[in-house]
């Protein structure tokens, strides 16, 4: 039997024409945008990464609870947070003029 969380994830993967890994990347971008727009954090601030990191940890908590392994969870946390981290680093180094 699947948990409600796993059923909810399967529903999203059936609705969106994306792989599970791509959905994690989009979630990371949306969290970064939310931090920058809603929470009014600068893109160059590491605080802009906190919402995405917390969301990814919460998602992986439920996956681990439902029996998924650690390697898959680490992979998902990296997928969710790598590109936002790259964007924040580029903004800090002055490569992005935002």
C-alpha positions in Angstrom: 0.0 0.0 0.0 1.3 3.4 -0.9 1.2 6.4 1.5 -0.9 9.4 0.6 2.3 11.3 -0.1 3.5 8.7 -2.7 0.0 8.8 -4.3 0.2 12.6 -4.5 3.7 12.4 -6.1 2.4 9.8 -8.6 -0.5 12.1 -9.5 1.9 15.0 -10.2 4.1 12.9 -12.4 1.0 11.8 -14.3 -0.1 15.4 -14.8 3.2 17.0 -15.7 5.1 15.9 -18.7 8.3 15.7 -16.7 10.5 13.1 -15.1 10.7 12.9 -11.3 14.2 14.3 -11.4 13.1 17.3 -13.5 10.3 17.9 -11.1 12.8 18.2 -8.3 14.8 20.8 -10.4 11.7 22.8 -10.9 10.8 22.7 -7.3 14.2 24.1 -6.5 13.8 26.9 -8.9 10.3 27.7 -7.6 11.6 27.8 -4.0 14.5 30.1 -5.1 12.0 32.4 -6.9 9.7 32.4 -3.8 12.6 33.4 -1.6 13.7 36.2 -3.9 10.2 37.5 -4.7 8.0 36.7 -1.7 10.6 36.8 1.1 12.5 39.6 -0.7 15.9 38.0 -0.4 18.7 39.0 -2.7 19.6 36.4 -5.2 23.2 36.7 -4.0 22.1 35.9 -0.4 22.6 32.3 0.8 19.4 32.8 2.8 17.6 32.5 -0.6 18.6 28.9 -0.6 17.0 28.0 2.7 13.4 27.5 1.5 14.5 25.1 -1.2 16.7 23.1 1.1 14.0 22.8 3.8 11.4 21.7 1.2 13.8 19.1 -0.2 14.6 17.8 3.3 10.8 17.6 4.0 10.1 15.7 0.8 13.0 13.3 1.5 11.8 12.7 5.1 8.5 11.3 3.6 10.4 9.2 1.1 12.6 7.7 3.7 9.6 7.1 5.9 8.0 5.2 3.1 11.0 3.0 2.6 13.1 4.7 -0.1 16.8 4.5 0.4 19.4 7.1 1.3 21.2 7.2 -2.0 17.9 8.2 -3.8 17.2 10.8 -1.2 20.7 12.4 -1.5 20.3 12.4 -5.2 16.9 14.2 -4.9 18.3 16.8 -2.5 21.1 17.5 -4.9 18.7 17.7 -7.9 16.5 20.1 -6.0 19.3 22.4 -4.7 22.2 22.3 -7.2 21.0 24.9 -9.8 19.7 27.4 -7.2 23.1 27.1 -5.5 24.9 27.7 -8.9 22.7 30.8 -9.5 23.3 32.2 -6.0 27.1 31.7 -6.4 27.1 33.4 -9.9 25.1 36.3 -8.4 27.6 36.6 -5.5 30.6 36.5 -7.9 29.0 39.3 -10.0 28.5 37.1 -13.1 24.8 37.7 -13.0 23.8 41.3 -13.0 20.5 40.9 -11.1 
